[in-house]
Each structure stands twice: as C-alpha cells, then as structure tokens.
Amino acid sequence: MSFAPLLAATALLAAAPVAAADVGGVWKTPIDGGLVRLGPCGGDLCGHVVSSARLRAFPDQKDIRNRDPAQRGRAIKGLLMLKVHAKGPGRWGDGWVYNPDDGGTYKATVKLAADGRLQVRGCVAEPLCRTQTWTRAE
C-alpha cells in the first residue's frame, strides 16, 4: 500500500490554513497612508484601522461621516472596517468593508494574489465596485 496519495492530500489540507494565516498582520492601503491590521475573528477575517495620515494629524478622529448618526462618536483608530468569510485558500467573501471617508458599508471580497498582495474589492452592487491593492506594511 502506498502512502504517497495520503501524504499529498495531507499536505494540501495542511497548506490551506497556512494561506489564511499568511494574511494576518498590518497591511498598507493605497489611500492616505492607511494601515489596517488583519486577523481572525471567530471563523472570519477582520480588519481594524491602525493608522492613516489623517489619524496621525488628528489621533482622536471620530467616525463623523457614518450614515448612522448613532455611530458618529466612535473612534476611527481601532475601528472594525472589514469582515469577510473564508471561501477557499487565499479567498474571502460574503462580507463587508466600511469606508470611513464616506461613511458607507459595501459588500466585500478579498483575494490573496500570487505576488503576496491583497485585492480588496468593495461593491455597492455589481458592477458598481472598486478594488484596492494592499501591500504588507511589516
């Protein structure tokens, strides 16, 4: 009996969680020197605001553009701004991304590209979408 197929299958299964874990850490967004910390939250992938040029100038900045007036007093620093569900190795979706610049929440997908960058896509509704490429800050 050959164990090669079993070992190959075990290696593939072991590699899937590693790909998800690889996105943990701080990522740089292309706008305003933004930094977002990605990490697990329950079974999902979540992102929290770490910093931006605006936050460095005004560290006590509040979420004043939020479309929900009850949320406008919350701090931008540390804000949960992304939550997506695992869809497969290096892919997340069925979630949302919040944009503090316009106070809007959008449907979100995240994909880890072969070059190690993240493609973060937010949509009002297809095809009204915008994709950002995030790079590791660490």
Buried (B, 14 or more C-beta within 10 A) or exposed (E): EEEEEEEEEEEEEEEEEEBBEEBEEBBBBEEEBBBBBBBEEEEBBBBBBBBBEBBEEEEEBBBEBBEEEEBEEBEBBEBEBBBBEBBEBBBBBEBBBBBBEEBBBBBBBBBBEEEEBBBBBBBEEEEEBEEBBBEBBE
